[in-house]
Amino acid sequence: MHVDPAYTSRACAECGHIDRANRVPQAWFACRNCGFVDHADRNGSRNLRARAWELRRRGAPSTAPAPPRKHEESAHVFLPCGRGAGGTVLAYAP
């Protein structure tokens, strides 16, 4: 699911207040409205999670790529091609 990341690093995960001044040092977030303090990346990830949850609640379709298909286990065939010293020798045929 695609979540718009706009302003997630400036928005408070507690009260929703958006302000450029909330990010004084690069690594820390301090809300100018409610006083909430957290690591900036954690605060931003909480905002992304909340937006994704809201989109899911509204029934937005997932835009994630489909998982890769698994290879079939029986796609290779071994054919008998003669006898060796210890028994039957098998040849690999893709």
NORQUI-V537452 format. One line per field, one symbol per residue. ss: DSSP state (H for helix, E for strand, L for the rest). phi: phi as a letter, one per 20 degrees, with the letter a starting at -180 (. if undefined). A space follows every 10 residues. Layout:
ss = ???
phi = ???
This chain:
ss = LLLLLLLLLL ELLLLLLELH HHLLLLLEEE LLLLLLEEEH HHHHHHHHHH HHHHHHHLLL LLLLLLLLLL LLLLLLEEEE EEEELLEEEE EEEL
phi = .edfegmfed effednfdbf ffdfegeddc ffednfcaff ffffffffff ffffffffnf ffdffffffe fffefdcddf cqddfdqfed decf
